[in-house]
């Protein structure tokens, strides 16, 4: 067997992990999602996730619209039957979430100063929440993969930034209350 060829593993069929859509196809507009990104096509679970990412923020915004902002800058959530903030009751200092419901109730009315008084972080969080609604709607309609789209939007950096901003705003609020500011 001196002329025998070495064994070669059978070729696996090529399965693309992204769908390349030529420009002008109509399925993704021009086939691109900012900066040359061709969105990964999602399966049925992506559609479910996009629906959740659409419905939850929409429900939050609708709920905020139904509430009357508290004049004290916090406590609006008690209109939903929730108890007062335990952290605030126990320590006398606001928790990082104190005033967020009130800020959202102000923001749906475009009362930015009222929202700022309630919790400055609430303004940024409201904007991100509101922007999630159209992004999720487009992702659902076009069938984009959730993970690929959120990765392209740098959602992890946005989440880290929001977390840090929340912490900084909370420290400033507690310090200003503690030191009479």
Rosetta blueprint (number, residue, H / E / L):
1 X L
2 X L
3 X L
4 X L
5 X L
6 X L
7 X L
8 X L
9 X L
10 X L
11 X L
12 X L
13 X L
14 X L
15 X L
16 X L
17 X L
18 X L
19 X L
20 X L
21 X L
22 X L
23 X L
24 X L
25 X L
26 X E
27 X L
28 X L
29 X E
30 X L
31 X L
32 X L
33 X L
34 X L
35 X L
36 X L
37 X L
38 X L
39 X L
40 X L
41 X E
42 X L
43 X L
44 X H
45 X H
46 X H
47 X H
48 X H
49 X H
50 X H
51 X H
52 X H
53 X H
54 X H
55 X H
56 X H
57 X H
58 X H
59 X H
60 X H
61 X H
62 X H
63 X H
64 X H
65 X H
66 X H
67 X L
68 X L
69 X L
70 X L
71 X L
72 X L
73 X L
74 X L
75 X L
76 X H
77 X H
78 X H
79 X H
80 X H
81 X L
82 X L
83 X L
84 X L
85 X L
86 X H
87 X H
88 X H
89 X H
90 X H
91 X H
92 X L
93 X L
94 X L
95 X L
96 X L
97 X L
98 X L
99 X L
100 X H
101 X H
102 X H
103 X H
104 X H
105 X H
106 X H
107 X H
108 X L
109 X L
110 X L
111 X L
112 X H
113 X H
114 X H
115 X H
116 X H
117 X H
118 X H
119 X L
120 X H
121 X H
122 X H
123 X H
124 X H
125 X H
126 X H
127 X H
128 X H
129 X H
130 X H
131 X H
132 X H
133 X H
134 X H
135 X H
136 X H
137 X H
138 X H
139 X H
140 X H
141 X H
142 X H
143 X L
144 X E
145 X L
146 X H
147 X H
148 X H
149 X H
150 X H
151 X H
152 X H
153 X L
154 X L
155 X H
156 X H
157 X H
158 X H
159 X H
160 X H
161 X H
162 X H
163 X H
164 X H
165 X H
166 X H
167 X H
168 X H
169 X H
170 X H
171 X H
172 X H
173 X H
174 X H
175 X H
176 X H
177 X H
178 X H
179 X L
180 X L
181 X L
